[in-house]
Every structure is written in C-alpha cells, then in structure tokens.
C-alpha cells in the first residue's frame, strides 16, 4: 500500500480520481489547490503525486517544479493532468491529456508506483542508537551528583555566585544533551508513541506563549490565531516539546518573535518567525539532521515528532532576513 496525493480544484473530479486510487488499494490525501498540495506533500511525503494543471494559488506545472527542486521530494513521481497542455512537462513522470480513459489512469498509477523509490528497511540497532544509550546512561549519575554539589555550595554561600551560575548553566546544557540522546535513541528505535487527544491548537498556543512571555520578558511576543477553535488530534506534551524547541531558537536573537496559526479543513500550520540574522543555505540543508550542525539535537527531534503526528517541520530563511519554521499538521 502506498500514499498518493491527488490535487484538483474540481470537487467531482477530485473524488473520482481519489476513488480510483483507493480501489487500487492505496491511501489517498486530497488537495483542492496547488498551494495546499505543496504543503501536504511536505508534511506527508507521499509515494506519488497526481495533479491537475489548471489550479488556483499554484498551477500543476508550478507544483511539479517545486517538488522536483525539493531535496526530499525531488524523486517522488508526478502524474500531470491537463486539458490545455498538449504534451505535459519534463518535470512530470507521466502526462495524461484530458479527457482520458480511467483504464489509462489506472495503468499510469500502477507503473509510477512500481518505479517509485522505497525507503530502506532498518537492519538492527544503528550506531546512533548504541551511542545514544551509552552516553545517556554514562552521564546520568555524574550529572546528578554535580548538580547536587552546586546546589549545596549555593545554599552554604561558600562559592562565588557568578561562577556557580556559569557552572549551573553548563550542567543544564549537559542535562539537556543527555535527555536529547535518550529521545534520539527512542526515535531511531521507533519506540516513541503518541497520546493524541482532540484539542484546540489555538488555546494550546496561547498557553505556551504565555509561559514564554513570563520567562523571557525581553522578547516581544506576538500571537496571531484564528478567532474560532482549530481542533485536531495531537499529543499535548509532545507538541509542547516541538514548540519549545522552535521558540527557544527564535528567542535567541531578542527582538520580536511572531507565532501564527493558519487553518484549512485539512491542515493546521503553525509558523514561528524571528527577525534574526538568518541561516545560510549550507546550514539549511543539514538543519534537521542529527550531529551535522551546531544546533544540537532539538530541531531533529522536533522534526521527527511532527512527522509522528502525520505532519512535518520545514524552514525558510535567508541571511539577514530572519527565519520562519512551519509545523504542518493534518486535521483529518
């Protein structure tokens, strides 16, 4: 069974195409315009994309080009449908001119999925799992002892206060790294499970941002959410973990941090924007990879947790123009 994204702005056509794909035994996600299709593709990473050409916000041809230029989605086959393009486009894996026979559409679906790349199966514990377990177990005892000694010296007033603050901050950083190693190990072993509940994401964001306002009053926090409820199923604690990583990253530069929530019937998107120095193209390519940047493991963990929700985490940034992280979550 594969996951197929079908995009068409005509509801009747969208339903017919989706039903054909489902009858072939595959799961379907639907998009009603090109921009929604692009967001869904980044969030769900389908095995195949079927798109009409004439769509609002983003045409099928523009969608093809964006998908092909994406590092993750560039190898996903695309079937382009059109009544105006005579010969399709080189960015598409296959092309069907409207109107077409359903049997021809079925044949293209089978062919495209047969040729689509498949992820490699895991073969036992990885080096990351082994290393993560070893480091986490080895650090827990010494860190606990060191923390207790710092608290004792602080209570007795027998050491320089500034030195104790510095030492405490370093211990906290090491404790965070140890905890993140635990998380990476569990994610690599696929033992992390979610406890989703139906909740209003807007209310969750308000509570989260209020806590950050109290802890970081030097930052100007701005929240923009829809007036009505944005309900979906998500793990409250895990989503708080994702947001904490993004808000921590954005607040490093001071100034203003803007958090926006946008909702459609099928998607909820949380954007965290800062006006910092931005991120270079080279750093962007490795930002969500563990052990590849100076960002630690937080962004990798946040990305994986978003994916476990059936969504995804993406980033847009340019040097000198700030950074925007987007958490995309399915509502269906």
Secondary structure, DSSP 8 states (H G I E B T S, - for coil): --EEEEE-SSHHHHHHHHHHHHHTT-EEEEESSHHHHHHHHHHH--SEEEEESS-SSS-HHHHHHHHHHSTTTTTSEEEEEESS-SS--TTSSEEEESS--HHHHHHHHHHHHHHS-------S--HHHHHHHHHHHHHHHHHHHHHHHHHHHHHHT-S-HHHHHHHHHHHHHHHHHHHHHHHHHHHHTT------EEEEHHHHHHHHHHHHHHH-TTSEEEEE--SS--EEEE-HHHHHHHHHHHHHHHHTT-SEEEEEEEE-SSEEEEEEEE-SS---HHHHHHTTSTTSSTTTTHHHHHHHHHHHTT-EEEEEE-TTS-EEEEEEEE--
